[in-house]
C-alpha cells in the first residue's frame, strides 16, 4: 500500500495593521505614543536608520556592537600574531619566521606594523559583523521578506501593529495614526 504524497505546509501568514507616514518625526512620535498607549507594535519600517526609534519603541540595546568589538579584538590579535611571527619568531622548528634586519631596522618594528594592525582590525570587524547580522536575522540569499510594504524602501515610513493581540483596538490605532498625520492605513499579510 503506497502512502499518500506529503504536501508541504504553507508558511504561517498573518495580517498586520499598518500606518504609512511621510516624515521621520512622524514615525518617531507615533512609535512613542503607540508604545506608551500599550498598542502591540510589531515593527517599524523606514528607508534609512532613524536615530531614536529604538528608544521610542522601548527596545533594548542590540548585542551586535559588543560582538563587533570582539571581532575587532580578534583582528588585532591576528595582525599582532602574524607580524610578530613573521618578523621575530625563529625558534619554532617546524614553522619558522623570517627575521630579517634591513637597514638597521629592529626585529620588531612596531611603527611599521600599525597599518596592518588597522587594516586587519577593520577587515575582521566589518566582515564578521555583517555575516553575524545576516545569520542572526536569517537574511540569506533568496530569503523572502517577512513583510512587504510598497514604498518604505523609497521615501515612506511605516509602523505595523499586530491586530491579533489582546490589547489591540482598531479605533484607538486609527485615531493615533490620524493624530500624527497618517497618509494611508492598510492591512498587509506577513509571514510569522
Secondary structure, DSSP 4 states (H G I P E B T S, - for coil): -PPPPPPPPPPPEEEEEEEEESSHHHHHHHHHHHHHHT--EEEEE-SS--TTHHHHHTPPPPSHHHHHHHHHHHHHHHHHHHHHHHHT----TTS-------TT--SS-HHHHHHHHHHHHHHHHHHHHHHHHHHHTT--TTPPPSB--TTTTTT-EEEEEETTSTT--HHHHHHHHHHTT-SEEEEEEEE-
